[in-house]
Amino acid sequence: MNTNSCINELPTARAWPVFNTIWRWHFYAGLFCIPFIILLSVTGGLYLFKPQVEAVLERQYDHLTVNGPAASASAQVAAALAAVPGAVLNAYQLPTSAEAAVRVMVGKEAQLTRVYVHPQTLQILKVEEEDGRLMRILHHLHGELLMGDRGSMVVELAASWAIVMMITGLYLWWPRNVTTLAGIVYPRLTRGKHLFWRDLHAVTGFWVVLFTLFLLISGLPWAKSWGGMLKEVRHFAAGSEVKQDWTTGKSSELKERREMNTAADQSEHANHAGHSGHSSHGGMAGMPMTVVDNSPIDRLVATVQPLNLAYPVLISPPSKKSPDWTARSDAQNRPLRVNLVLDSETGAIKSRKEFADRPLLDRMIGIGVAVHEGQLFGWFNQALGAFTALGLLLVSVSGIVLWWKRRSPGNIGAPKAVPNSPKMALGLVAIILILGVLLPMLGISLLVVLLLEYTVLLRIPGAARYLGLRTA
């Protein structure tokens, strides 16, 4: 939200905090963050509409021709396992209607595959790697740049500096001795190109700043570094392992998959699922298939189906992670989520955990993530997220234009350092220290930048002039 005209509003030498110092922080934070802000805005904006996009992409599998009773869940699972030899059952997803294909998740080590099975004929309609699905690719691109844990830390670093960018931008926008709302809450569109881009940048930033800060903060628990440290702090405070329903980085997600896919006895898994171990191609109509009678999954589907839990509902067998069969609602609107522990012998529910039963911090993070993904309060949540994403794109583009117009040969276009300006007040230093502690990636990078500036860059006249560290 900085502007070229801001220099004309530079306060006197006794003003606090130093205006040019804040402007410089905003400039360099923006220079680093804007490429990531553009990427995150595009991918996040698209991910907001995951339910609608997936409904379109999978519509052919939700309106099948079914002219008889459905096969048993155990037979459906057996067909899916036969389609991916060597895999074990990861989860059986309850179909949404009698005409919908049954989705069965099967796994090998950290690999997860989604198999679409015709509910009556047991024909395999599609076999798809879970990480190859469009929304999963967008999810990983948004959270880790498709680079795993390293990418997650890069995104966390960008998000941390984006928080600095938004806070400093809000300070630069703050009205000073004004008599009109023009250029503050609405842009002046007919006062020349320079003022047009300045107002577009500052005013748009004002309208999206609070929700942007919320999105940046609500995404931190998923980041490899920040989320991992939060989990360790929680472990230490609780004195035992804390179970969360979100992962922290790619390695955390892969670890959970391995725990689900590596059962103590894979042959027991196969029997529970009703899979005989044959090597046919997965239940094409008319092909014989041996199915273990009275399979637990048939009893458990009969128990869970009438509960009408929020979509999608997944039933999973015992694994290293859990010694019991479980069922869970995996709804993006997290307050609707429910977790069940099931008795495989009787089909009874042994325990039920609602969202309200979770620890307060988990509920706060869950609500934050539901808002982040645009799923907490319906279409308006999606519209608010889309408005913020478009606003950030506009702020980024206008910021690039302002920077390009400001730069000149021999310098990067940064606001000039004021050599005789007063030192930053204690309050500003305190804010910086607090942010550095709460956002370790920011604190570490800030120390590196300051160390580099004072030990190297200031000693190289050309570099100092180019970066605006020296006025001459």
N, C-alpha and C positions, 0 to 999 in steps of 0.2 A: 504493500500500500504506500510505498514511497513515491515521491514525484520530483520532477526536475524543479518545480516551482517551490519546493519545500525550502530550498536554500535561502529564498527571500524571507522566510518566516523564522530564520535562525534567531533564537533568543539572545539576550545580552549575556555578557560574561558571567553574571551572577546567577544565571538560570540553572535549574537542576531538573532532571539529569541533563547532561550535555547532549543537545539535540543531534549534532553531527555524529556523535559516537553511536547513538541509537540508530541513526540512519545507516551508518556503515554496517552495523550488525545486521540490520534488515536486508541491506544490499547483498552482503556475502552469504547470508542464510538463503536468500532467494536464488542467488546464482547457483548454489549447490542443489537446492531442493526442487526448483521448477521442473527439471526433466522428470524427476520421480513423481511430483505432484500431477503432472500431465498423465503419466502412465497409470498412477493409482486412481485418478479421477475417471479415466476411460474404463479400466477394468472393474473398478468398484461400481461405477454407474451401470455397467452391463449386468454385473452380478446381482444388483438389486432386483432384477426381474427374472431371477432363476426359476421360480415356479412357472411363470408364463412361458419362458423359453423352453423349458424341459417338457411342458405339456404339448407344445407344438412339435418338438423333435420326436416325441414318443407317442404321438397320437395314433400311429398305425398299430402300436402294440396294446392300446387301451380299448380298441373296438374290434375285437376278433369275432369270427363266426364260431359260435359254440352251440351245438345242437344236442347236447346230452349232459349228463352229470359230470362234474369235474373229477379228475383223478385225485387220489389222496395226496396229502402234502408230502408224505414219505416217498411216493412214486415220483412226484415232481422234483424233489431233491435228488433222488437217484438219477433221474435223467440229466440234471444239471451237472452232477459229479462225473457222470460218464462222458460228458462233453468236454471236460477238462481233466484228463487222466492225471492221477497223482494228487489232486487237490482234495481238501477237506472242507466240510461245511463251515462257513463263517457266519452266515445269517440267512434266514428265510424271511422275505418281506411279504407281509400280508397283502394280497391283491385288493385293489380298491373296488372291484366289481367282478361279477361272474364272467364278463367278457374281456377282462384285462389279463394280459400275460403275467405269469408269476415271475417275479424277479428273485433269483437265488444268488447270493454272494458266496463264492467259493475261493479258497486261498491256498497258496503255496508260499511258505515263509512270509516275506513281506509283500508278496504280490497279491492283489485282490482283483477278482474277475466277476463281472456281473453277467449272469446267464438268464436269457428271457425264454421261458418255457410256456408252451400252449397249455392251458389248464386242463383241457380234456384229452387231447391227442398225445400230449407230452413231446410234441415236436419242438426242437430247438430252433427258436426264431432268430436269435442273435447271441453272440458271445463277444463281450466288450471288456477291455481292460478298464478298471475303474478310473485310473489316472489318465486315461485317454478320452474321457468324456469332456465335452466342451466346457461345462461349468466347473469341472475339477481343474482343467487347465487354467481357466480364468482365476480360480481360487488360488492356485499355486503361483501364477504370474503376479497376482495382486499382493500376496503375502511374502513371497520369497524369490520373485524374478526367475522362477524355474531353476534356481541355483541351490536349492536345499537350505541347510542351516546358514551357510555363508550369505546367501541371498536374503534370508530373514534378518540377519544382523545389519545388512546394508539398508534394508527397508526401515529397520528400527532407527538407524542413525539418521536417515532422511526424515523420518517422522519426528524425531527429537529436535532436529534443527527447524523443521516446519513449525513446531510449537513456538520456538524462538521467533521465527519469521512472523507468525500471526500476532504474538504479543507485542513485538516491536512495531509491527504495522498498525496495530490498534493505537499505540501511543502516538505514532506519526499522524494518524488520521484525526486524533482528538481535537475538537474545535478550539481555536484560540482567538478571542476577540472578534467573533463573527456576528453578523446581524442578519444572516439569511441561511436557510438550509440547503441552498444550491451548492453543489460540490461536497456536501456532507452526507445527505440522505438521498439525493438524486443528482444525476450528472448534468452538467451544463453542456448541451450538445451543439450549440451554435456559437461558441466563443473561440473557434480555431482548433486546429488539429492537436496542438500541444495540450491545451486544457481539456480537450475531449478525452485523450488517452489517460491523462492524469486523473480525471474524475472517474472514468470507467474503472480504473485500477483501484482507486481509494474507496469509492462508494460501493462497488461490488464486494470488495474485501470486507467492508463493514457489515454488509448484510449476511455474509456467510461465515464470519469469523467464529462465532460461538459454536455453531454446529460443527464446523471444521475442527475446532479444538476438541469437542466431544468425540468425534470420529477418530482423531489421532490418539486420544487417551484410551478410548475403549478398545482399540486394536492392540495396545501394548501387551496385554496378558497372553496373546498368542505368539508374540515374538520369542525367538530362541533365547536371547540374552535376558531381556527384562522379565519375560514370563517364566523362564527357568529360575531366575533369582527369586521371584515371588513365590514359586513353589517350594524352593529350599527354605525360605523364611517361614513359610507355613508349616513345613515339616518340623522345623526346629521349635516353633511355638507350640505345636500340637504334641510333640514328643513321639509322633508316629507318622507313617506315610499318609499323605492326604490324597484322596481320589478326586480328580477333577474330570469334568466331561468335555474338556477341550485339551488340545495338544499344544506343545510349545516347540515349534520348528518341525522340519521334515523328519529328523531322526526320532523325535518323540512319537510321531504318527506311525512310522515304520515299526518302532518297538511295540506299540499297541497291536499292530497287525500280527506281528510274530507271536505275541502272547495269545492272540485269538486263534491263529492258524496252527499253532503247535500244541496239540492236545497231549495229555499224558499218555494216551493210548489211541493212536489214530485209527486202529481197527475198531475200537469201541465207538469212535465217532461215526465210522462208516455204518456200523450196525444200528446206532441210534437214528441215523438218517435214513435207514432203510436201503442202503446201497450194498449190493452183493459183490462188487468188485469186478463185474464183467467189463469188457472193453468195447461194447457197442457204441455207436455214435449218438447215444443220448435219447432214446425213447421216441424214435420215429414211429408214427402210427402203425400198429400191427406187429411191431417187433416185440418178442418176448422179453420180460424183465422180471427177475426174481426180487421180491420185496419182503423184508422182514415184517411179519404181522405184528400188529399192536405196537407200532413204533411210537416212542415218546412224542415226536413232533406232531403226530396226528392228534394226540390228546391235548397237547399244549396249544395248538392252533384252535381247537374247539373251546379252550378256556379263554384265550386272548381275543379272538375275533368279536365276541359279543360286547367287549368293553368299549369299543369305538374310540380307541386312543387316537390322538392326533397323528396324521400321516407324516412320514412313513413309519410303520410299526415293524420292528425287526425282532425275530426270535433267534437266539444264538445258543449253541450247545456249550457244554462245559469246556474250559480251556485252562491254561496256566493262570489266566487273569481271574477266572471265577470257577469254582468247583461245581456250580449248579447251572442248569439251564436258566436263561434269562430272557426277558422281553423288554423292549423299550420303545417309547415314542422318540423319534429323532427329529422332531419338528424344528424348523428354523425359528419359529416363535417359541423361544425356550421356556417361558413360563407355562407352556402347555405340556412340557415333557414329563413323562412318568417312567419309572424303572420298576420292573417286577422281577422277583426271584421265584422260580417255579419248581414244583415237585415233579420230577420226571415219571415217577411211579403212578401217581394219582392224577396228575394234571392240575393239582391245586396251587393256589398262589400262596407262597410261604411268606413273602413280605412285599410291601408296596411303598415306594418312595416318590412322593410328589415334589414338584419344584419348591413348594413352600417348606419342605422338610430339609432343604439344603442349608448349609451355613450362610450367614448374611452376605459374606464377601462373594460367595459363588452366585448368589441370587443377583447381587449388584452387577457382577461381570456378565452373567447370563442375560439380564435385561439390556445392558449396554451393547452386547453382541447382537441381540435381536434387533435393536434400533439400528446398529451399524449395518446390518444386512437388509434393512428395510422391511422387516417382518413382524414388528411388535404391534403396530396399530394400522394394519391394512394398507390400502392404496395411498393414504395420506403420508404414511411413513416412506413409501417408495417415492412419492412425489417430492417430499422434503429432501430425501437423499439425492434424487436426480437434480433438483434445484441447486443443491450444494456442489455436486460434481460439475455441473455446467458453469456455476459461478467461479469455481476454482480454475476451470479452463480459461475463462474470460480474464481472471486476475493474472494467470500465468502469461497468456498471450499479450495482454496490455503491459505487463511488467517487462517482457522481452522487448516490446516496441520502445518503451521508455528508456531501457538500457541501451538499445541500439542507437537511439537518437542522441543519447548523452555521451557515449564513448567517442573518442577521437584518437588519431594516431599517437601512439606512445603511451597510452594509459587505458586501463580496463573500464573506466567510467565510474569508478567508485567515488562516493562523496569524499572530499578532501579532509584529511586530519587537520584539526585546529590546534596548532602548536602551543598557543598560550591559553587554551581553555582550562577551566578548573577541573580538578580531579573528580572522578565519579564519587557520589555520596555513598555513605555506608549502606543506606537502604538498597541502592541498586546492586552493590556488591553482594549483599545478603540474598537478593533475588537470584542472582547468577549462581551463587553457591548452592542455594536450595534446589534450583533446577539441575545443577550438575550432580547433586547427590541423588535426587529422585530419578534422573535419567542418566545412568552411568555412561552410556555410549556418548551422550552429549558432553558430560564432564571430561571424559578421557580425550575426546577429539578437541575440546576447547583448550585443554592443557597443551596438547600437541601443537595446535595452531599458535597459541601464545608463545610457546617455547621456540617454534620455528620463526615467528615474527621477530622476537627480540634477540635471538642468537644468530640468525642468518639473514633474513630479508632486510632488516634495517641497516645491515652492514654492506649491502649491495645497492649502491645508489640507483642503478637502472631499475632493479626490481622494486625498490621502495617507491620510486616515482610512478612506475607502472601501476602499482597496487594502491596508490594514493596515500602511502604512509608518510610521504614527504610532499610538501607543497612546491618544492623547487629542487 
